Amino acid sequence: MTQPAWLEIQRGEAPLLVSIPHTGLELAGLDDHFVSPWLARRDADWWIEKLYDFATDLGATVVRTSISRSVIDVNRDPSGVSLYPGQATTELCPTTTFDGEPLYKSGQEPNADDVAGRRKNYFEPYHAALEAEIARLRGRHAKIVLYDCHSIRSVIPRLFEGKLPLFNLGTNSGKSTDPVLEKQVADIMAATGRPSVVNGRFKGGWITRHHGKPEDGVHALQMELSCRGYMLEPEGKVDPANWPSRYDPDFAAPMRETLTAILTTALNWAKA
């Protein structure tokens, strides 16, 4: 099967698979359906592909989609069931922003057929790619690490109270990985002296929960970063004039150094 143009796969041979599901900006021809293209892209995980571009130097395999999460979120349960019951979140095909604003013009919201089509065209190929790379790497290694990359604005009252820690490690409450690896990563976060948490507000999305199978040698971690840790995040409400701020390699360097240590540690653990 021909690989879709929106799906990027960079193959390595190391026992490390990096998933980048939310940096996509393509709106799949739906620009006129949204309230505005900027609003449809606002909640992207900005510059994460740049922040982690060292992963291929480690021999990691990287899978990324260029389709916006506002079209379909490949980190949600495809059945539509909430991964965080009782807490505010967005749907498989979101109809609101993180802040609760309508994403679509009135009458342009996706119907059941639209959602089914997007699942077939974007969601299923993304996860098929992850499954294929997991199988390929497991054929070479006794165990592998699936590392799912995310970021979010530091203050979003609808989703969480106060200011989010800089590092938010999710392992589905310990179900998606070996506790030794979880502790090694947690220790690196703690050693920075910067705010961090394990299985706090973000315990891991569908990618971590569905593909993380320690009993089968697949150990999944989700890392949710607060944007202020690697980019100049405005205080207060963001708008088209101030968001997203540009990627500044110098400003991002300290967090990138920590992430390099985390991925290197995960890689060494998988090889041990």
Long-range contacts (C-beta under 8 A, 24 or more apart in sequence): 4-125, 6-65, 6-66, 6-67, 6-122, 7-63, 7-64, 7-65, 7-66, 7-125, 7-126, 7-129, 8-62, 8-63, 8-64, 8-65, 8-66, 9-61, 9-62, 9-63, 9-64, 9-129, 9-133, 10-56, 10-61, 10-62, 11-61, 11-133, 11-136, 12-56, 12-58, 12-59, 12-60, 12-61, 12-62, 13-59, 13-137, 13-140, 14-58, 14-59, 14-60, 14-61, 14-267, 14-270, 14-271, 15-137, 15-140, 15-141, 15-143, 15-144, 15-145, 15-267, 15-270, 15-271, 16-55, 16-58, 16-59, 16-60, 16-61, 16-144, 16-145, 16-147, 16-263, 16-266, 16-267, 16-270, 17-60, 17-61, 17-62, 17-63, 17-130, 17-133, 17-134, 17-137, 17-144, 17-145, 17-146, 17-147, 18-52, 18-55, 18-60, 18-61, 18-62, 18-63, 18-147, 18-149, 18-263, 19-63, 19-64, 19-130, 19-146, 19-147, 19-148, 19-149, 19-207, 20-45, 20-48, 20-49, 20-52, 20-62, 20-63, 20-64, 20-65, 20-149, 21-64, 21-65, 21-69, 21-73, 21-74, 21-75, 21-126, 21-148, 21-149, 21-150, 21-207, 22-48, 22-69, 22-73, 22-75, 22-150, 23-47, 23-48, 23-49, 23-64, 23-66, 24-64, 24-65, 24-66, 24-67, 24-68, 24-69, 24-71, 25-66, 25-68, 26-66, 26-67, 26-68, 26-71, 27-68, 27-70, 27-71, 28-67, 28-68, 28-71, 28-118, 28-122, 30-71, 32-105, 32-108, 33-104, 33-105, 33-108, 34-70, 34-103, 34-104, 34-105, 34-108, 35-101, 35-102, 35-103, 35-104, 35-105, 38-240, 39-97, 39-101, 39-103, 40-68, 40-70, 40-103, 41-68, 41-70, 42-97, 42-238, 42-243, 43-69, 43-70, 43-90, 43-97, 43-98, 43-152, 44-68, 44-69, 44-244, 45-149, 45-150, 45-151, 45-152, 46-151, 46-227, 46-231, 46-244, 46-247, 47-230, 47-231, 47-244, 47-247, 47-252, 48-149, 48-150, 48-151, 48-225, 50-247, 50-249, 50-252, 51-149, 51-151, 51-225, 51-230, 51-247, 51-252, 51-255, 51-256, 51-259, 52-149, 52-259, 52-263, 54-256, 54-260, 54-263, 55-263, 58-263, 58-264, 58-267, 59-267, 60-147, 60-263, 60-267, 61-133, 61-136, 61-137, 63-126, 63-129, 63-130, 63-133, 65-122, 65-126, 67-122, 69-94, 70-94, 70-103, 71-118, 71-122, 72-115, 72-118, 72-119, 72-122, 72-123, 74-122, 74-123, 74-126, 74-127, 74-206, 74-207, 75-148, 75-150, 75-205, 75-206, 75-207, 76-205, 76-206, 77-206, 78-119, 78-123, 78-206, 83-205, 83-206, 83-209, 84-203, 87-159, 87-201, 88-158, 88-159, 89-159, 92-119, 92-123, 93-118, 98-152, 98-153, 98-156, 98-158, 98-159, 99-156, 99-158, 100-158, 127-207, 127-210, 127-211, 130-207, 130-211, 131-211, 134-211, 134-218, 138-216, 138-217, 138-218, 141-217, 141-270, 141-271, 142-217, 143-217, 143-218, 143-219, 143-270, 144-217, 144-218, 144-219, 144-270, 145-177, 145-181, 145-219, 145-220, 145-221, 145-266, 145-267, 145-269, 145-270, 146-207, 146-208, 146-211, 146-212, 146-218, 146-219, 146-220, 146-221, 147-220, 147-221, 147-223, 147-263, 147-266, 148-204, 148-205, 148-207, 148-208, 148-220, 148-221, 148-222, 148-223, 149-223, 150-202, 150-205, 150-222, 150-223, 150-224, 150-225, 151-224, 151-225, 151-226, 151-227, 151-230, 152-224, 152-225, 152-226, 152-227, 153-226, 153-227, 153-233, 153-238, 154-226, 154-227, 154-228, 154-233, 159-201, 160-201, 163-226, 164-201, 164-224, 164-226, 165-194, 165-195, 165-196, 165-197, 165-200, 165-226, 166-192, 166-194, 166-195, 166-196, 166-225, 166-226, 166-228, 166-229, 166-255, 167-192, 167-194, 167-195, 167-196, 167-197, 167-223, 167-225, 167-229, 167-258, 168-196, 168-197, 168-200, 168-201, 168-202, 168-223, 168-224, 168-225, 168-226, 169-196, 169-197, 169-198, 169-199, 169-221, 169-222, 169-223, 170-198, 170-199, 170-202, 170-203, 170-204, 170-205, 170-208, 170-221, 170-222, 170-223, 170-224, 171-198, 171-199, 171-203, 171-204, 171-208, 171-212, 171-220, 171-221, 171-222, 172-199, 172-203, 172-204, 172-208, 172-209, 172-212, 172-220, 173-199, 173-203, 174-199, 175-209, 175-212, 175-214, 176-204, 176-208, 176-209, 176-212, 176-213, 176-214, 176-219, 176-220, 176-221, 177-212, 177-214, 177-219, 177-220, 177-221, 178-214, 178-219, 178-269, 180-269, 181-219, 181-221, 181-266, 181-269, 182-221, 184-265, 184-266, 184-269, 185-221, 185-262, 185-265, 185-266, 188-258, 188-261, 188-262, 188-265, 189-258, 189-262, 192-258, 194-229, 219-270, 221-266, 223-259, 223-262, 225-255, 229-255, 230-255, 230-256
